[in-house]
Amino acid sequence: MSLDHLPAIDPQRLAALHQHSLLHPRHQPALARVTRILASALNAPIAFISIIDGEKVTLTATQGIPAQTLTSVPGLCVTTIAGEGVRILPDTLLDPVAARHPLVARPSGLRFYAGVPITTADGFNLGSLCLADTKPRQLTGRDIGILHDVGAMLIADLDAELTRESSSDAFQLREMLQSLPVAHFTCRLDGTVSRWSEAAQSTFEYTPEQIIGRHVSILALARTHLEISTLLARVAVKERIDWFDTVRVTRAGEMFETQDAVYPLVNEAGDVVEVAWASRDVRELKRLDALIWESHERFEAVVESIADGVVMTDVAGNVEYLNPTAQALTGWTTATARGKSVGEVVDLVHKESLERAQHPIDTCLREGIRLDLAAHSLLVHRDGRTFNIEDIVAPVRDRDGAIVGAVMVFRDTSGERADAGNLAYLGSHDPLTGLANRRELESQIEAALVTAARENVEHTLLLLELPQHRLVAAAHGRVAADELLKQVAALLRAQIRDVDMLARFGEDQFAVLLRHCPAGQASRIAGQLQKAVGGYTFVWHANAIPTALRISVFPVHADIRNATTLFETAETTRGLLDFGHSLRHRGLRQQDDFPVNAPGNLDAERAITSAFTEDRFRLYAQKIVPLLPVEAAQELYEFLVHMVDGHGRLLSPAVFVGAASRDELAADLDRWVVRSALRTLSREELAPASSWTINISTSTLNDDTFPAFVHAQLARSGVPPQSICFELSETAAVTNLASAMRFTDALKALGCRFSLSQFGTSLNTYAYLRNLKVDYLKIDGSLVRDIVDDPIDRAVVGSISHIAHVMGIQTIAEHVEDITVLEVLKELGIDYAQGYAIAKPLPLTILS
């Protein structure tokens, strides 16, 4: 059923809805019990039943959210009843329809949704049984099965109650049995057939007229007639006989294998009055079983011959099979290991701390993802010997996608370790700063989590952002930005204890793992780091650029599942905060990070405010050139704002933009740029076919009055809206997705264009791209810088180019600082390039 024809107002469906009277008070305790059990079984904070009546959706039997009535709009429950089976949205913001649903778009809205239609025996979807969460999550195959079964039980109970109320014939079979693949029929206690389904007619080749009134033994071999009589006698005393193997006979005399089930049908007095019979043809199942066994034999022959160890587990993580290599490395045979926990058989410890972390198979089964693990694990043999191993773990799924187990493949790398010293160092350290890299940090955090649980101690993770890094890269080039990172890394290294770990976490981010350090002590260390970097001035070619840190503090304790969970929490939290706010949000002291180049170190807010009042901001623009020979290619420019300090010296954006964001002046600065840019464009003799880009801060992105301001400024200046392009960073757009969608929709309606900058640093953004109506993707400079020599960067940029062009979006490569990069960008189909190798920022007076 398409979304264009939702069944909400189908008269027959509404009649069935009113007949079942799901919203009647007498049903509410039972419905609430269902949602409460469902939420508990699947460990979800929210569960409810939605009833769709015409143009309204009523949420009832709610757990975790209040009961309420909403307008009937697609995206969640209405879309669920329009389809068949379970509907799952692991992240509601990735679905363009669901993202606009009021339950999703509101603050702290639903980020996960799963629903199954509540379907009557007549095939009418009355509503849906729903599970939800305020954060994205995945359901396992077991979870999906539970949701489906609970939904089926719910409507079965309601149908049973309706049947009791509407008919005194308590043993009347539901018509829905006619559509099941199992042959269903009933017979009286003397064995004569009384009712015959379409599936039974197809299986046994008897029509109802040919079989009703005849004895059921006609369907069995002569030698099993006594078995039929025994079955009837057992059922007559209310015994239910579940599935058993037997042989049945068609009308043509063909014998075939079946599985049958027989159970009593009782009346209101509790007396058995008829026998229900179910019979399913298993010939095809037997054939498939033979094929599966043959495939299994071939598979096992291959697995047993390879040099890598292979371990297979069931969905609970219990061992089912080890190949000979795995048996040799673990000391276990398949017979002795079968049924034991994989952690007991494949005993892994960290190669340096010798502590056990969470087993990768447990993580794989819980998260449903493949894990490629580096050689930081030791496998402990039963006799105590250890082996360096590298391993890959992947879930095993059935044909419906449900996880049914996991497989682990590992190889012994002990013989390679002696020659791998340099490679190991390079694999665990950042080549630019010499600090540990993110992978090594993750390994050390896993070890810290073990000690936190075992010794009941607390560690702390500090995440440090250097906002000047990107600004220095934009204003002075990548070489300057790299030198800034190296100098700040040296500063930080001198401030931490020997027992602590300093790592490079991202492009402009560092991390410090403070071992055996509670939050109070960590706060003091964070203040020392802030002070050390805040008091430092980076000098590059006579440009003095003050530095500052944004620090976030996260406890590392036993309740955290793994390093990945900690990183996700940290990055999500940091993404919601502007520069400099993180310390304040955690009760830490913020140091002044804006020592303007003048005696006395003027306060940042006062310096920027005085620049507003004294009109000391200056507009520059940087040209963005087309790379491909496109006829009548549009000229693109990006506005950049500079500030003249109190002594008449010109300051680059690297000096004050971060401080403006910190002191919540970014929105005022954005409006100044819009006013000044449009006023200048209206009076300067600039190319009429040009497009001019204006950067937008996170503060402006969340300002609902900004679109009206832009509309007024466009009307006043007379500048065509299509010549103005607003630029959002990837981080700002993704972490404020709902606001970004509203923002782009409003300004797109005026005719303006949009660009998404720093694209490609997060693979998640591909999923969000459908929801953001952008015209240009600006590929992050970290991917462009080494594209000539780095095949991975080249592949990533090529994939971005391909996906963007499929979506009708043009691409711009940022921070092009080497002319040789241009040829590679052309080969990859990149549309435009921007950087110092092409054009430096110039005052508008020179451009005009």
Secondary structure as GFF3:
##gff-version 3
##sequence-region A 1 848
A	DSSP	three_ten_helix	3	5	.	.	.	ID=ss1
A	DSSP	three_ten_helix	7	9	.	.	.	ID=ss2
A	DSSP	alpha_helix	11	20	.	.	.	ID=ss3
A	DSSP	three_ten_helix	25	27	.	.	.	ID=ss4
A	DSSP	alpha_helix	28	41	.	.	.	ID=ss5
A	DSSP	beta_strand	46	53	.	.	.	ID=ss6
A	DSSP	beta_strand	56	63	.	.	.	ID=ss7
A	DSSP	beta_strand	68	71	.	.	.	ID=ss8
A	DSSP	alpha_helix	77	81	.	.	.	ID=ss9
A	DSSP	beta_strand	87	89	.	.	.	ID=ss10
A	DSSP	three_ten_helix	92	94	.	.	.	ID=ss11
A	DSSP	three_ten_helix	98	100	.	.	.	ID=ss12
A	DSSP	alpha_helix	102	105	.	.	.	ID=ss13
A	DSSP	beta_strand	112	119	.	.	.	ID=ss14
A	DSSP	beta_strand	125	133	.	.	.	ID=ss15
A	DSSP	alpha_helix	141	166	.	.	.	ID=ss16
A	DSSP	three_ten_helix	175	179	.	.	.	ID=ss17
A	DSSP	beta_strand	183	187	.	.	.	ID=ss18
A	DSSP	beta_strand	193	196	.	.	.	ID=ss19
A	DSSP	alpha_helix	198	204	.	.	.	ID=ss20
A	DSSP	alpha_helix	208	211	.	.	.	ID=ss21
A	DSSP	three_ten_helix	216	219	.	.	.	ID=ss22
A	DSSP	three_ten_helix	222	224	.	.	.	ID=ss23
A	DSSP	alpha_helix	225	236	.	.	.	ID=ss24
A	DSSP	beta_strand	241	249	.	.	.	ID=ss25
A	DSSP	beta_strand	255	266	.	.	.	ID=ss26
A	DSSP	beta_strand	272	281	.	.	.	ID=ss27
A	DSSP	alpha_helix	283	305	.	.	.	ID=ss28
A	DSSP	beta_strand	309	314	.	.	.	ID=ss29
A	DSSP	beta_strand	319	322	.	.	.	ID=ss30
A	DSSP	alpha_helix	324	330	.	.	.	ID=ss31
A	DSSP	alpha_helix	334	337	.	.	.	ID=ss32
A	DSSP	alpha_helix	342	345	.	.	.	ID=ss33
A	DSSP	beta_strand	347	350	.	.	.	ID=ss34
A	DSSP	alpha_helix	360	367	.	.	.	ID=ss35
A	DSSP	beta_strand	371	380	.	.	.	ID=ss36
A	DSSP	beta_strand	386	397	.	.	.	ID=ss37
A	DSSP	beta_strand	403	412	.	.	.	ID=ss38
A	DSSP	three_ten_helix	414	419	.	.	.	ID=ss39
A	DSSP	alpha_helix	421	428	.	.	.	ID=ss40
A	DSSP	alpha_helix	438	455	.	.	.	ID=ss41
A	DSSP	beta_strand	459	465	.	.	.	ID=ss42
A	DSSP	alpha_helix	468	476	.	.	.	ID=ss43
A	DSSP	alpha_helix	478	493	.	.	.	ID=ss44
A	DSSP	beta_strand	501	506	.	.	.	ID=ss45
A	DSSP	beta_strand	509	514	.	.	.	ID=ss46
A	DSSP	alpha_helix	519	534	.	.	.	ID=ss47
A	DSSP	beta_strand	537	540	.	.	.	ID=ss48
A	DSSP	beta_strand	543	546	.	.	.	ID=ss49
A	DSSP	beta_strand	550	556	.	.	.	ID=ss50
A	DSSP	alpha_helix	563	575	.	.	.	ID=ss51
A	DSSP	alpha_helix	581	585	.	.	.	ID=ss52
A	DSSP	alpha_helix	604	613	.	.	.	ID=ss53
A	DSSP	beta_strand	617	626	.	.	.	ID=ss54
A	DSSP	beta_strand	636	644	.	.	.	ID=ss55
A	DSSP	beta_strand	650	651	.	.	.	ID=ss56
A	DSSP	alpha_helix	653	662	.	.	.	ID=ss57
A	DSSP	alpha_helix	666	683	.	.	.	ID=ss58
A	DSSP	beta_strand	691	695	.	.	.	ID=ss59
A	DSSP	alpha_helix	698	701	.	.	.	ID=ss60
A	DSSP	alpha_helix	706	717	.	.	.	ID=ss61
A	DSSP	three_ten_helix	721	723	.	.	.	ID=ss62
A	DSSP	beta_strand	724	729	.	.	.	ID=ss63
A	DSSP	alpha_helix	730	735	.	.	.	ID=ss64
A	DSSP	alpha_helix	737	750	.	.	.	ID=ss65
A	DSSP	beta_strand	753	759	.	.	.	ID=ss66
A	DSSP	alpha_helix	765	768	.	.	.	ID=ss67
A	DSSP	three_ten_helix	769	771	.	.	.	ID=ss68
A	DSSP	beta_strand	776	779	.	.	.	ID=ss69
A	DSSP	alpha_helix	781	784	.	.	.	ID=ss70
A	DSSP	alpha_helix	791	806	.	.	.	ID=ss71
A	DSSP	beta_strand	810	813	.	.	.	ID=ss72
A	DSSP	alpha_helix	819	827	.	.	.	ID=ss73
A	DSSP	beta_strand	832	833	.	.	.	ID=ss74
A	DSSP	beta_strand	842	843	.	.	.	ID=ss75
A	DSSP	alpha_helix	844	847	.	.	.	ID=ss76
###
